[in-house]
């Protein structure tokens, strides 16, 4: 594609995305469906430019007024993810000078808001948790997330898959914590690989894999993934159960569960039973009360731990939305707890960085449910030989919860708490 045409396409897509009235990934997918002639390289440039513009939105909004032309085009120029020479061939002389002046700006000379590119309501809670580490986190959030894979432990060994990928020209290394994970150096077209087609690999962040490991689901047990979504953790749990027992994948969205079907077919699992429920008090849930060995609740949340891959969330979320979310999280966790039988395990997790969605929910649950004993996550990690010293755990004793941070662990931001039913 001619440089000017590609830049115009970037501006067109950005104009739609920056309205922030729909999730960015949905807007990008729709744009690609409407422009099927775009090749893989053009699509990659369009997507990467879009997400770069969202990650550094405050910075580019600050620079854009010094340029000329439509704002979406100015943002597209500043955020363009491609060779600078290629970009400049689409610009006139004045625009080229402007780009050079913008590129020469020293980040140390910027205001804080133009460096961290976070909404102000989110800055103080993060600084309160991290202190000087806040800047390491904000820098990490401005980088794209790596591509992590989970090897299907039911059918394949990680070292064999790493070798298979290498033969296909794809470099990958074992993830530092999850025994199932592979982190790729690039982002290849995985769907063309035999390993993908036969269900040997699934895309899944290492942090999400760790949540499934915390459940410690075993052969022959009755297990529930209470907010299964598209089933990433469901598939990991089913493989850990060695395709035995019974694993329910519950979600209020039948559409999200539909996305599980082709993944389930590839996985070779037959112990998974997806079921759409109307709400957390659905009759299907009531019928299983007190019968389940292990329940994981990866609760709906603000998603602010995933800003590397979903940067639009920081502009689409609000304190009011988080407050509404916490009420929902509390209700879902309470309902899921009814499923657990004596001696059973309950895991609560989010991909949020905010204490009101995490520690506050866990502490309130413990206070309201004396029949549940909280288990130190550090002890579980040690038992799994995952090395809790390398993973951040929270709470007053520093061992109570799992806390994953992008700048420390190179995963999405995750929280988890674990209880045993007395």
N, C-alpha and C positions, 0 to 999 in steps of 0.2 A: 504494500500500500504506500502511496506517495506520502511523504512526511506531513504535508499540509492537510491531506485528507484524514490521516490518523490523528493529528492534533485536533481537528474539527470534531472527530468522533469522540475524543476524550472530553472536549468541552461540552458536547451534547449529553454524554452520559453523566458528567459531573453536575450539570444543571438539574438533572432529574434526582440524583442522589442527594445533593445538598439541600433539597427541600425537607429532607428528614421526616417525610410522612410515611415511609415504609422502610423496613430493614434493607440495608445496603446490598446484602447478598441477593435478596429477592429482586431488587431493581436491576442489578448487574445481570442476573440470569434472564430476566425479561428482555433486556437490551440485546443480549446475545441471540435470543430466540428471534427477535425482530430483525437481526442483521446476520443471517446465517452464512453470508459470504465471507465473514471475517475468518482469517486463518488462526492457528494456535498462537503464533507470535503476536499478532494484533490483539487477540483476546487477553493474552498475558499482560501486554503493555497497558491496555485499557483498565483491567482489574487492578493491577499494581499501582497505577497512577491514581485511581479512585481511592484506594485504601490509604495511600500516602497522603492524599489531600485531607482525608478524615482524621488521620493520626495527628497531623500538624495543622489542624484547621485554624487555630488562633494565630499561629505564626503566619500562615499564608493570607489570612484575612488582614493582618497587619501590613503585609507587603503589597497586597494587591492594589490598593488605591494609588500607588506610585506608578502603576502601569497604565495602559490605555486599551480600549476595546471592551467587549462584554466581560463581566466579572468571571463567568465560568471559564472563558478562554484564558484569562490571566491566571486563574488558579491552576488550570491545566498545564500552562507553561511552567509555572513554579514547581508543581508537583510531578512533572513528567518523569516517568521511570524508563529511561532509555538513554542511549549515548547522547551526550550534549551536542556533538557535531550533527547528529541526525535531527535533533530538535531545532538547532539554529538554522538548518537549511529550510525550515518552514517559517522562519521569522524574517521581518525586515530589519534594517540596520538599527533603528531605534530600539526595537524589541530585543535585539541581540545585546546591545549595550545595557539595557535594563536587567536582563538575565545575569550578565557578568557582575553588575553592581550588587544584585541580590545574593549571588553565590559567594561574593567576597565578604559578606557580613560575618563577624565573629560572634558565635553564640553567647560568649561571655558578656557581650555588650547589650544583650536583650533583657527586657523585663522578665520576671519570673514566669508570668503567665504565657509568654511567648516561647519559653524554654520547656515548660512541663506540658503545655497544651491539654490541660485538664479543666473542667468546669470548677469554679471556685467552691461550690458546695462539697466537692469531693476532696479538695486539697487538704483541708484541716483534719478530717478523720484519718487520712493516710499519714500525714505528718505526725499526728498524735501516736500512731502505732509504730512508726518507723524512725522518727527523728531524722538524723542526717542521711539515713538510708533512703529517704523519700526520693532523692535525686537519682539514685541507682534504679529504683523502681520506675520512675517516670521515663528515664532513658530507655529502659527495657521495653516499656509499653509503646515506645515509638518505633520499635523494630518489628518486622514481620515474624510470626511464630514459625518455628521449624516444623517439618513434616514428620510426625511420629507414626509408626506402624505398630500394631499388636499382632504377634504371631499366634495362630490358632494352636493352642497347646494340645488340643485333642488329636490333631493330625500331623503336626510338624514340630521340629526343633529349631530354636532360634538360630543356632550356628549354621544349620543347613540352609535356612532361608537367606541369611546374610551372604553365604557363598553363592547361592542361586542368583541373588540380585547383582552381585559382583560380576558374574558371568554375563548378565544382561547389560553391563555398563553402568550400574547404579551403585554408588557408594553409600553404605550405611554402617552405622556402628551401634553396638548394644547400648541401650539406655542405662544410665548409671544406677537407677533404683529398681525399676520394674524388670523382673526376669523374663517378661514376655516382649519387651519393647525393642524397636529398632528406630534410630533417628537418622533420617536421610540428609545428605548434604545438599541436595537439590529437590525440585518438585517435579518429578517425571510423570508421564501419563501412565498411571498404575493400572488402569482398566485393561490395558493391552497385554499385561503380563499374565503368564500361566499361573503364577502364585496367587494373583488376585482372583482369577476365574475359578480356581479350584477351592477357594476359601481359606488359603494358607495365611493370608494377611488381611487386616482391616485397618483403615486409618483411625487412630485413637491417640489422643494426647497421653503422654506418660502419666500425668497426674490423674486422669480418669482411670487408667489402669490400676493405679494404687488404691483408688476407692474400691474397686472390685476385689482387690486382694485383701483389704481390711475386713471384708465380709467373711472370709475364710469358709466359703461354701464347700460342703463335702459330699461325697458320693451318697446317693440314696435319700438326701434330705428334701424337705419341702421348703422352697425359697420363693420370695416375692421381690421383684424389682418394681417398686411402687410408682415411680414416675419414669417409666422406661424410655419414653421418647422414641427415637429411631433405633434404640436397642444396642448401642455400643457396649455398655456395661453388661447388659443381658447376655450377649454372646460370650463375653469374657467369663462371666460367672458359669454359664452352661458348660463351657470347656473345662473350667476348674472342677466341676462336678462330674467330669468324665462322661457326660451324656447320660447320667443316671438321675434318679429322683424325679422331681417335678418342679419346674421353674416357671412361675407366672410373670408375665410382662404386662403390667397394668399401666394405662395412661388414659387421660380424659380426651385425648385427640386420636381419633381413628386414623386421621390423615398421617400423623407421625408414625403410628404403628404400621401403616401400609409400607413405609420406607424400610421397615424391618424385614418384610417378607423376602425380598431377593437376597438380602444379607444372610438371613436364616437358611435359605436354600443352599447357599454356597458353604455355609459353616459345617454341614453334615450333622447338625444337632437335631435330635428328635424329642428332647425333654423340655423344650420351650413352648409355652402356651400363651400367646398374646391375647389380651382381652381389653377392649375399650370399656371404660367405666364412665358413668354419668358424672360422678363426683366422688370425693373421698369416703362418703358414707354409703356408697352403692351396695345393693344386696349381695353382689358377688364378693365384696369385701366382708360383709357381715357373716356370710356363710363359712368363711375361713378363720374367723376369730378364734384365737387361742390354739391354732393348729400348725402354725408355721415356725420352722426352725430358725430361719434367718430372713430379715427384711432390710432392704436398703432403700432409703428415701433420698434420691438426688433431687432436691426440691426445686420448684420453679423459683428463680431468683433474679436479681438485677443483671447478672452475667458480667459484672465489672472485672472479674478475673480473666476474662477472655478478650480484653481490649486490643491485644496484638492482632487477633484475627477478626474481631468485630468492633472496630474503632468507632463506628457510628453510635454504639450504645452509650458512650459517655455524653453524647449530645442529645440522645433521645430519652435518657433516664432523668429522674428528678428525685429530690428528697421525699416528695409526696408519694411518688410511685413506690419507692423503697418501703415507706411506712405501710402502704397497702399490701405490699408483698409479704411483710413480716407477719401480718395477721393470717394470711393464707398459709404461710410456712408452718406456723404454730398449729393450725387446724389440721393440716395434712400429716404432720408428725404425730399428733395425738391419735388420729384415726389409724395410721399405719401401726402404731404401737399395740393396738388391740389385736392385731394378727398374731403377735409373738407368743409362743407357748413358754411355760416356765423352763428356764435354762437356755432359752433362745437368745439370739443376738439381734440388735437393732442398730443400724448405721444411718446417721443423718449427715448429709453432705450438701454443699453448694459450690458454685463457681463464682462466689462473691468475695470481695476483699473487706466488706464492712461488718464490724462486730454486731450491729443490730440484727443482721441476717444469720449470724454465726454463733458466737459465744452467748449472746443474749438469749437466743432461741434455745440453745442447749441447756443453759442454766435454768431457764424457766421450766423446761421439760423435767429436769431432774427434781426441781422443787415440787412440781405438781404430781410426780409419779414416783413415790418412794419405793414402789415395787420394782423399779429398774435401778440397777447398780451401774454407775458409769465405770467403764474400763479404760485405764490409761492407754492411749494410742501407742505411746512409746513401747510399752510391753508387747503389744501385738506386733509391731514392726520388728522388735528384737526376735520374737518367736518365729517370724517369717524369714529371719536372717536378711532383712532389708537394710539394717543399720540405721537405727533411729538417730544416731549422732549426726548423720548426714542430712537428716530431714528435720525441719522445724516443727516442734510441737509446742502448743500453747498451754495456757492455764497457769495458776499460781506456782505449781511445781514444775512447770516447763515440760510436762509429759502427758498432759490430759488430752489434747486435741492434735489433729494433723493440720498444719498450716503450710501450704505451698505458695511460694512467691516466684513470679517470673524472673526476677533479677537474681534470686538465690539458687533456684532449682531448675531454671530453664523450662518450666512447665507453665501451663495456665495457672492462675491463682485459684486454689481450692481450699476448702475447710471441711473437716470431718470430725464427728464425735461418735462414740460407740458405747452402747449399754448392753447389759445382760439382764434378762427378766428373772427376777428372784423366784 
